[in-house]
Amino acid sequence: MYQFFKRGSDIVSSGIALLLLSPILIPIVIGLKLTGEGYIFYFQERVGHHNKLFKIFKFATMLVDSVNMKGGLITTKGDSRITPMGGFLRKSKINELPQLLNIFFGHMSVVGPRPVMQKSFEAYPDDVQKVIYNAKPGLTGIGSLVFRDEEELITAVRDKGEDTWDFYKNTIYPHKGELEKWYQVNQSFWTDFKIIFATAWAVVSPETNIVNDWFKGIPQRNF
C-alpha cells in the first residue's frame, strides 16, 4: 500500500513542481543555451530500481567531454570543467531539478537512494549492492543529506594529494551504503516527509544539524 500511494504522490508532486518551477526553469534553459558550450541537458546512464539502468536528466553544468578530462568521474570544488552557470546550479542543487521528469516517468521517486553510475555502484560493498535499489532511486535521500558536503570532502582529499577514488570506495560508499540500508528498514511516509523537509532546510541553512536531530539511529559519520 505504501508503494502504491508513494507512486501516486510522486506523479502528482513532480507534475505540480514542474508547473510551479517553470518560471525558474525557463530562464535557466535560456542561460545555459547562451553560455558554456550551449548544452541544456545532460543525460547519463545510472543504476536504478532493481539494479536496472536508466538515463538520468540533469542541467548541463560541466563540459561535454569532462569525463575524459583530468578528474574523470570525480568533481571537486572549483573544478575547471564546470561551466559558467554550472557552479551556481550545482551548489544550489538546481541542476538536479530536471530529474522531476524522471520521477514523473517512473524511473525515480522523490525520496530514495541516489542513483549512481555503474562504476560507482560496483564500489558499494556486495551486501549493499543486493538491496540498495530495492527502493526506487530518489531525487533526495538520507545518504544525500548526510553527505551534502561530499564535494568539499573530496576536494580536501585531493588537496592533500591523496587518491580521491580510494576515498570514495573505501570511506564514502561503505557509509552511504549503511545509511541506505537504514532507509530500507525505516521507509514510511513520515520518514520521506522528514527527508524532504530536511533537504529543503539544509539548502536554506547549510550548517544545520537537523539530520542527527531528526533521524535517530542512523549510522553515525565520523569523518
C-alpha positions as CSV (number, residue, x, y, z in Angstrom):
1,M,0.0,0.0,0.0
2,Y,2.9,2.4,0.9
3,Q,4.5,1.8,-2.6
4,F,1.2,2.4,-4.4
5,F,0.5,5.7,-2.7
6,K,4.1,6.7,-2.9
7,R,3.9,6.3,-6.7
8,G,0.7,8.4,-6.8
9,S,2.3,11.1,-4.8
10,D,5.4,11.1,-7.0
11,I,3.3,11.7,-10.1
12,V,1.2,14.5,-8.5
13,S,4.1,16.2,-6.7
14,S,6.5,16.1,-9.7
15,G,3.8,17.3,-12.1
16,I,2.9,20.2,-9.8
17,A,6.5,21.1,-9.2
18,L,7.3,21.2,-12.9
19,L,4.4,23.7,-13.4
20,L,5.3,25.8,-10.4
21,L,9.0,25.9,-11.2
22,S,8.6,26.7,-14.9
23,P,9.3,30.5,-14.3
24,I,12.7,29.5,-12.9
25,L,13.4,26.6,-15.2
26,I,12.8,28.5,-18.5
27,P,15.4,31.3,-17.7
28,I,17.9,28.7,-16.8
29,V,17.3,26.9,-20.1
30,I,17.9,30.1,-21.9
31,G,21.0,30.9,-19.8
32,L,22.6,27.5,-20.5
33,K,21.9,27.8,-24.2
34,L,23.7,31.1,-24.3
35,T,26.7,30.2,-22.1
36,G,29.3,27.4,-21.8
37,E,29.0,25.0,-24.8
38,G,25.3,25.7,-25.4
39,Y,24.1,22.4,-24.0
40,I,21.0,22.5,-21.8
41,F,20.6,18.9,-20.5
42,Y,23.0,16.2,-19.5
43,F,21.8,12.6,-19.9
44,Q,23.8,9.9,-18.1
45,E,23.3,6.2,-17.6
46,R,22.7,5.3,-13.9
47,V,21.8,2.2,-11.9
48,G,18.1,2.3,-10.9
49,H,15.3,0.2,-9.5
50,H,16.2,-3.4,-9.1
51,N,19.7,-2.5,-10.5
52,K,18.3,-1.8,-14.0
53,L,20.0,1.0,-16.0
54,F,18.2,4.2,-17.0
55,K,19.0,7.7,-18.3
56,I,19.0,10.4,-15.6
57,F,18.2,14.0,-16.6
58,K,20.3,17.0,-15.3
59,F,21.0,20.5,-16.3
60,A,24.4,20.6,-18.0
61,T,26.9,22.0,-15.6
62,M,30.2,20.6,-17.0
63,L,32.0,20.5,-20.3
64,V,30.6,17.7,-22.5
65,D,33.9,15.8,-22.6
66,S,34.6,16.3,-18.9
67,V,34.6,12.5,-18.1
68,N,37.6,12.1,-20.4
69,M,39.5,15.1,-18.9
70,K,41.6,15.3,-15.8
71,G,39.5,14.4,-12.8
72,G,37.4,11.8,-14.7
73,L,34.2,10.9,-12.8
74,I,35.0,12.9,-9.7
75,T,34.1,16.6,-9.5
76,T,35.8,18.8,-6.9
77,K,35.1,22.3,-5.7
78,G,36.3,24.9,-8.2
79,D,36.7,22.2,-10.9
80,S,37.9,23.9,-14.1
81,R,35.5,21.7,-16.2
82,I,32.4,23.4,-14.6
83,T,30.6,25.8,-17.0
84,P,29.9,29.5,-16.1
85,M,26.5,28.8,-14.7
86,G,27.4,25.3,-13.5
87,G,28.9,26.3,-10.2
88,F,25.7,28.1,-9.0
89,L,23.5,25.3,-10.3
90,R,25.5,22.6,-8.6
91,K,25.8,24.5,-5.2
92,S,22.1,25.3,-5.2
93,K,21.2,21.8,-6.4
94,I,19.1,23.4,-9.1
95,N,20.9,21.2,-11.6
96,E,19.0,18.2,-10.2
97,L,15.6,19.7,-10.9
98,P,15.2,18.0,-14.4
99,Q,15.0,14.7,-12.5
100,L,11.4,15.7,-11.8
101,L,10.9,14.3,-15.3
102,N,12.5,11.0,-14.2
103,I,10.1,11.0,-11.2
104,F,7.1,11.7,-13.4
105,F,8.0,9.0,-15.9
106,G,8.6,6.4,-13.0
107,H,12.4,6.0,-13.2
108,M,12.8,7.6,-9.8
109,S,10.9,8.7,-6.7
110,V,11.2,11.9,-4.7
111,V,12.9,10.1,-1.8
112,G,15.3,7.2,-2.2
113,P,18.9,6.2,-2.6
114,R,20.7,8.4,-5.1
115,P,21.2,6.7,-8.5
116,V,24.9,6.2,-9.4
117,M,26.9,5.2,-12.4
118,Q,27.8,1.6,-12.8
119,K,31.4,2.0,-11.7
120,S,30.3,3.8,-8.6
121,F,27.6,1.1,-7.9
122,E,30.4,-1.5,-8.0
123,A,32.2,0.4,-5.3
124,Y,29.4,-0.4,-2.9
125,P,30.0,-3.5,-0.7
126,D,28.3,-6.6,-2.1
127,D,25.7,-6.7,0.7
128,V,24.7,-3.1,-0.2
129,Q,24.5,-3.8,-4.0
130,K,22.0,-6.5,-3.3
131,V,19.5,-4.3,-1.5
132,I,20.1,-0.6,-2.1
133,Y,17.8,-0.3,-5.2
134,N,15.0,-2.4,-3.9
135,A,13.7,1.1,-3.4
136,K,13.5,3.4,-6.4
137,P,16.3,5.8,-6.6
138,G,15.4,9.3,-5.3
139,L,15.9,13.0,-6.0
140,T,17.0,13.2,-2.4
141,G,17.6,10.6,0.4
142,I,19.2,10.0,3.7
143,G,22.6,9.5,2.1
144,S,22.4,12.7,0.2
145,L,21.6,14.6,3.4
146,V,24.4,13.2,5.4
147,F,26.9,13.7,2.6
148,R,25.7,17.1,1.4
149,D,29.3,18.3,1.8
150,E,30.6,15.4,-0.4
151,E,32.2,17.8,-2.9
152,E,34.1,19.6,-0.1
153,L,35.3,16.3,1.4
154,I,36.7,15.1,-2.0
155,T,38.3,18.5,-2.6
156,A,40.1,18.3,0.8
157,V,41.4,14.8,-0.1
158,R,42.6,16.0,-3.5
159,D,44.3,19.0,-2.0
160,K,46.3,16.7,0.4
161,G,47.5,14.8,-2.7
162,E,45.6,11.6,-1.7
163,D,43.6,9.2,-4.0
164,T,40.1,10.6,-4.3
165,W,38.7,7.4,-5.8
166,D,40.1,5.3,-3.0
167,F,38.4,7.7,-0.5
168,Y,35.1,7.3,-2.3
169,K,35.4,3.5,-2.5
170,N,36.7,2.7,1.0
171,T,35.2,5.6,3.0
172,I,32.2,7.3,1.5
173,Y,30.5,4.5,-0.3
174,P,30.5,1.9,2.6
175,H,29.0,4.6,4.9
176,K,26.4,5.7,2.3
177,G,25.5,2.0,1.9
178,E,24.8,1.6,5.6
179,L,22.7,4.8,5.5
180,E,20.6,3.4,2.6
181,K,20.2,0.1,4.4
182,W,18.8,2.1,7.3
183,Y,16.3,3.7,4.9
184,Q,15.2,0.4,3.6
185,V,14.2,-0.7,7.1
186,N,12.6,2.7,8.1
187,Q,10.7,3.5,4.9
188,S,7.4,5.3,5.6
189,F,5.5,8.4,4.6
190,W,6.7,10.1,7.8
191,T,10.4,9.3,7.1
192,D,10.0,10.5,3.5
193,F,8.4,13.7,4.7
194,K,11.2,14.4,7.1
195,I,13.9,13.8,4.4
196,I,12.1,16.2,2.0
197,F,11.8,18.9,4.7
198,A,15.4,18.4,5.9
199,T,16.7,18.6,2.4
200,A,14.9,21.9,1.8
201,W,16.1,23.2,5.2
202,A,19.7,22.2,4.5
203,V,19.7,24.4,1.4
204,V,18.5,27.4,3.4
205,S,20.7,26.6,6.4
206,P,23.7,24.6,5.3
207,E,25.2,24.3,8.8
208,T,22.1,22.7,10.2
209,N,22.3,19.6,12.3
210,I,18.8,18.6,11.5
211,V,19.8,15.2,10.2
212,N,21.1,13.9,13.6
213,D,18.3,15.6,15.5
214,W,15.5,14.1,13.4
215,F,16.8,10.7,12.3
216,K,17.6,8.7,15.4
217,G,19.5,5.5,14.9
218,I,21.2,6.3,11.6
219,P,24.8,5.2,11.2
220,Q,26.9,8.0,12.5
221,R,29.6,9.6,10.3
222,N,33.0,10.1,12.0
223,F,34.8,11.9,9.2
